Amino acid sequence: MRSAQQQRGMTLIELMVAMSIGLFLTGGALYIYSQSKNTYRASDSLSRLQESARFALDTIEPDIRLARYWGRNAEPAMVTVPAGIVVPCSSSPDVAAWVLDIGRAIEVSDDNYDLPCPAFSNSPRAGSDVLTLRHAEPWTGGVEPAPEAGRLQVQTSLSQGRIFNDGAVPDLGTESATHNVVLSTYYVNERSSFDTSQPSLRRLTLRANGSLGEDEVIPGVENLQVQLGIDTDGDGSVNRYVDGDDPLVTVDAAIIAVRLWMLVSTPADDRAWSDTGSYPTPDADLGDLVAGTADYPADARRMQISKTIYLNNQGS
């Protein structure tokens, strides 16, 4: 038989030491798990912000590069817009005069939504710019689009062009070509189609039936600012970047670049942050956007992004 000393268990002191070590190791493991979770959450949030900003820029950029492109004739003054064409939108029977103002390949409303068609839910964001781009659509897969009654199209040759929407191709010679007409207007709305508490970047576009429709590009964009790069001395380089309401911005202005600035926030399911920052905009009239104000809640995470895009078809 074993002695009484050999059969005895752990003492109270040994048990307390073992429990203390176990609690220490468990606490360390929980701390590491918590830190890893917070790091993952922060990284995931940043990735979503970057993805939203990149998607927004990638959507707008092709429209900017194509602005002023009208097929075989890149001079808008040589493209005729006949009378009688009607372009309706949700509340206006005809906004064709605005849509087909093709001399203005790029149009910017500075800090103000003043379009003839109403914004989604009548809730455009105050203090955000509106960017309108007009051009012909490049052929898809190198295939010329068929004439289509109701759709706005343009027929161009090297010396002239004509808008039409009746499916009857204007006779401009054998060297002419058909393109669909594109109008894209980008602006920020107070609401998203998916969450009315979140702002969104939205777009007005021409539909195949010749009317204007609207869709959402991406939620989370809180502000859009646009500046135009103008060549004032004819040397092919930007001399000044100006806002859309600057006196230099005329029909004849040589606009060769567009500078975009956006403030993007996390979606509604990622609102446990604390942002008290101030975000300076390129618009001197607008000033800084301050987190914690009504339009920019403090519980969102944000990033600002800027990109300068050069036109493929520059103004004369």
C-alpha positions in Angstrom: 0.0 0.0 0.0 1.0 3.6 -0.8 1.8 5.8 2.1 -0.6 8.6 3.1 1.9 11.1 1.8 2.1 9.5 -1.6 -1.7 9.5 -2.0 -2.4 13.2 -1.1 -3.6 15.6 -3.9 -2.6 19.2 -4.7 -2.4 21.7 -1.9 -4.6 24.8 -2.0 -1.6 27.0 -2.9 -0.7 24.7 -5.8 -4.2 24.8 -7.1 -4.4 28.6 -6.8 -1.1 28.9 -8.7 -2.3 26.6 -11.4 -5.6 28.5 -11.8 -3.7 31.8 -11.9 -1.5 30.5 -14.7 -4.5 29.2 -16.6 -6.4 32.4 -16.2 -3.4 34.4 -17.4 -3.0 32.2 -20.5 -6.7 32.3 -21.2 -6.7 36.1 -20.9 -3.8 36.4 -23.2 -5.5 34.2 -25.8 -8.7 36.3 -25.6 -6.7 39.5 -25.9 -4.9 38.2 -29.0 -8.3 37.1 -30.5 -9.8 40.5 -29.8 -6.9 42.3 -31.3 -6.9 40.1 -34.4 -10.7 40.6 -34.8 -10.3 44.4 -34.5 -7.4 44.3 -37.0 -9.5 42.2 -39.4 -12.4 44.5 -39.1 -10.3 47.6 -39.7 -8.7 46.0 -42.7 -12.0 44.8 -44.1 -13.5 48.3 -43.6 -10.6 49.9 -45.4 -10.8 47.4 -48.3 -14.5 48.2 -48.7 -13.8 51.9 -48.8 -11.1 51.5 -51.4 -13.3 49.2 -53.5 -16.2 51.6 -53.4 -13.9 54.6 -54.4 -12.2 52.6 -57.1 -15.5 51.4 -58.6 -16.9 54.9 -58.6 -13.8 56.3 -60.4 -13.7 53.4 -62.9 -17.4 54.0 -63.8 -16.9 57.8 -64.4 -13.5 57.7 -66.1 -14.5 56.1 -69.5 -17.3 58.7 -69.9 -14.8 61.5 -69.3 -12.2 60.2 -71.7 -14.9 59.9 -74.4 -16.4 63.3 -73.9 -16.6 65.3 -77.2 -16.2 62.1 -79.2 -18.8 62.0 -82.0 -17.6 59.2 -84.3 -15.8 60.2 -87.4 -16.3 63.9 -86.8 -15.0 65.1 -83.4 -16.2 68.7 -83.9 -19.6 69.2 -82.3 -20.2 72.4 -84.3 -20.4 70.2 -87.4 -23.1 68.0 -86.0 -26.6 69.1 -86.8 -29.5 68.6 -84.3 -32.8 68.7 -86.2 -35.9 70.2 -84.7 -38.7 67.9 -83.4 -36.6 65.5 -81.3 -38.2 64.9 -77.9 -36.4 63.5 -74.9 -38.7 63.0 -71.8 -37.7 62.4 -68.2 -39.8 61.4 -65.2 -41.4 64.8 -64.7 -40.6 66.8 -67.9 -42.2 66.0 -71.2 -39.2 67.2 -73.2 -35.6 68.0 -72.1 -34.0 67.5 -75.5 -32.6 71.0 -75.6 -30.5 70.2 -72.5 -29.6 66.6 -73.5 -28.6 67.6 -77.0 -26.5 70.6 -76.1 -23.6 68.8 -77.7 -21.4 71.8 -77.8 -21.0 71.3 -74.1 -19.3 68.0 -74.0 -18.6 68.5 -70.3 -20.9 70.5 -68.0 -20.4 71.0 -64.3 -23.0 72.4 -61.9 -20.9 73.8 -59.0 -22.2 72.7 -55.5 -25.7 72.6 -56.9 -28.3 70.3 -58.5 -30.0 72.4 -61.2 -31.0 69.8 -63.8 -34.3 69.9 -65.6 -35.1 66.3 -64.4 -35.7 65.8 -60.6 -33.2 63.9 -58.5 -34.1 60.5 -57.0 -36.6 61.1 -54.1 -36.0 64.8 -54.7 -33.0 64.6 -52.5 -29.8 65.8 -54.2 -27.0 66.5 -51.7 -26.4 70.2 -51.2 -22.8 71.3 -51.6 -21.9 68.5 -54.1 -21.1 69.0 -57.8 -23.0 67.6 -60.7 -21.1 66.3 -63.7 -22.7 65.9 -67.2 -20.9 64.2 -70.1 -22.0 64.0 -73.7 -20.5 61.9 -76.5 -21.1 59.1 -79.0 -20.8 55.5 -77.9 -17.9 53.5 -79.4 -18.9 50.4 -81.3 -19.2 47.3 -79.2 -16.8 44.6 -80.5 -16.1 46.8 -83.6 -19.7 46.3 -84.8 -21.7 49.3 -86.0 -25.1 49.5 -84.3 -28.2 49.1 -86.4 -30.5 52.0 -86.8 -33.2 51.8 -84.1 -36.4 53.9 -84.1 -36.7 55.7 -80.8 -33.1 55.6 -79.8 -31.0 58.8 -80.1 -28.2 58.1 -82.7 -25.7 60.1 -84.6 -24.4 59.7 -88.2 -21.1 61.3 -88.9 -18.6 61.6 -91.7 -15.3 63.3 -91.7 -16.9 66.7 -92.5 -20.4 66.6 -91.0 -22.8 64.8 -88.7 -26.5 64.6 -87.9 -28.5 63.5 -84.9 -31.6 61.2 -85.6 -34.0 59.0 -83.7 -36.4 57.7 -86.3 -34.4 54.8 -87.5 -33.8 56.4 -90.9 -30.0 56.9 -91.3 -29.2 60.3 -92.8 -27.4 60.1 -96.2 -23.9 61.5 -95.4 -22.0 59.4 -97.9 -20.5 55.9 -97.9 -17.8 56.9 -95.5 -20.2 57.9 -92.7 -20.9 55.8 -89.6 -23.6 55.3 -87.0 -23.2 55.6 -83.2 -25.5 55.7 -80.3 -25.7 59.0 -78.4 -24.7 59.0 -74.8 -25.5 61.4 -72.0 -24.3 60.6 -68.4 -24.9 62.8 -65.5 -23.3 61.9 -62.1 -24.4 63.4 -58.8 -24.7 62.6 -55.1 -28.0 61.9 -53.5 -28.9 61.9 -49.8 -30.4 58.5 -50.2 -29.5 55.1 -51.6 -32.0 52.8 -53.3 -30.9 50.1 -50.8 -30.8 52.2 -47.6 -32.5 55.6 -47.2 -30.2 56.6 -44.4 -27.1 56.4 -46.6 -26.0 58.7 -49.5 -25.1 57.4 -52.9 -23.6 58.2 -56.2 -26.2 58.2 -58.9 -26.4 58.6 -62.7 -28.9 59.9 -65.2 -28.5 58.2 -68.6 -30.2 57.9 -72.0 -32.3 54.8 -72.4 -32.7 52.8 -75.6 -36.2 54.2 -76.0 -34.9 57.8 -76.1 -36.0 58.8 -72.6 -33.8 59.7 -69.6 -33.6 57.1 -66.7 -31.7 57.0 -63.5 -29.7 54.3 -61.7 -27.4 54.0 -58.7 -23.7 53.6 -59.2 -22.7 52.8 -55.7 -23.8 53.7 -52.1 -21.5 55.4 -49.6 -20.3 58.4 -51.7 -20.9 61.5 -49.6 -19.6 64.2 -51.8 -18.4 64.8 -55.4 -16.3 67.7 -56.5 -15.2 68.4 -60.1 -12.6 70.8 -61.5 -11.9 71.4 -65.1 -8.4 71.6 -66.5 -8.3 74.4 -69.1 -5.6 75.2 -71.6 -5.6 79.0 -71.8 -2.6 79.5 -74.1 -3.1 76.7 -76.7 0.1 74.7 -75.8 -1.8 71.5 -75.1 -1.2 71.5 -71.3 -3.4 72.5 -68.4 -2.8 76.1 -67.2 -5.6 76.2 -64.6 -8.0 73.9 -62.8 -11.2 75.8 -62.1 -14.7 75.1 -60.8 -17.7 74.6 -63.1 -19.0 78.2 -62.5 -15.7 79.9 -63.3 -15.8 82.5 -66.1 -13.2 80.6 -68.0 -15.6 77.7 -68.5 -17.4 78.6 -71.8 -18.5 76.6 -74.8 -15.3 77.4 -76.6 -13.0 76.7 -73.6 -10.2 74.2 -74.3 -11.0 71.6 -71.6 -8.4 68.9 -71.7 -8.7 67.3 -68.2 -11.1 66.7 -65.4 -10.1 66.4 -61.8 -12.4 64.3 -59.6 -12.5 64.4 -55.8 -14.8 62.2 -53.7 -15.5 61.6 -50.0 -16.5 58.0 -49.4 -17.9 56.5 -46.2 -18.5 53.0 -44.8 -21.9 51.4 -45.3 -24.7 51.3 -42.8 -23.6 47.9 -41.4 -20.2 49.3 -40.5 -20.9 52.3 -38.3 -19.1 51.8 -35.0 -16.2 54.2 -35.7 -15.4 57.6 -34.3 -14.5 60.2 -36.9 -14.0 63.8 -35.9 -11.8 64.7 -38.9 -12.1 67.6 -41.3 -11.8 66.9 -45.0 -10.6 69.9 -47.2 -12.2 70.0 -50.6 -10.7 71.4 -53.8 -13.5 73.9 -54.0 -12.6 77.1 -52.1 -16.2 78.2 -51.9 -17.2 75.0 -50.2 -14.4 74.7 -47.7 -13.9 71.7 -45.4 -16.4 68.9 -44.8 -16.5 68.2 -41.1 -17.3 64.8 -39.6 -19.9 64.9 -36.9 -22.2 67.3 -38.8 -25.7 66.3 -40.0 -24.6 65.1 -43.5 -21.4 63.5 -42.3 -22.1 61.4 -39.2 -19.2 60.7 -36.8 -19.8 57.0 -36.5 -18.7 56.3 -40.1 -15.2 55.7 -41.4 -14.1 57.8 -44.4 -11.5 58.2 -47.1 -11.1 61.0 -49.7 -9.8 60.2 -53.1 -8.8 62.3 -56.1 -7.9 61.5 -59.7 -7.1 63.6 -62.8 -8.4 62.2 -66.1 -7.4 63.5 -69.5 -9.8 63.7 -72.4 -9.1 61.7 -75.5 -10.9 64.3 -77.6 -9.7 67.7 -76.2 -11.4 71.0 -76.8 -10.1 73.4 -79.5 
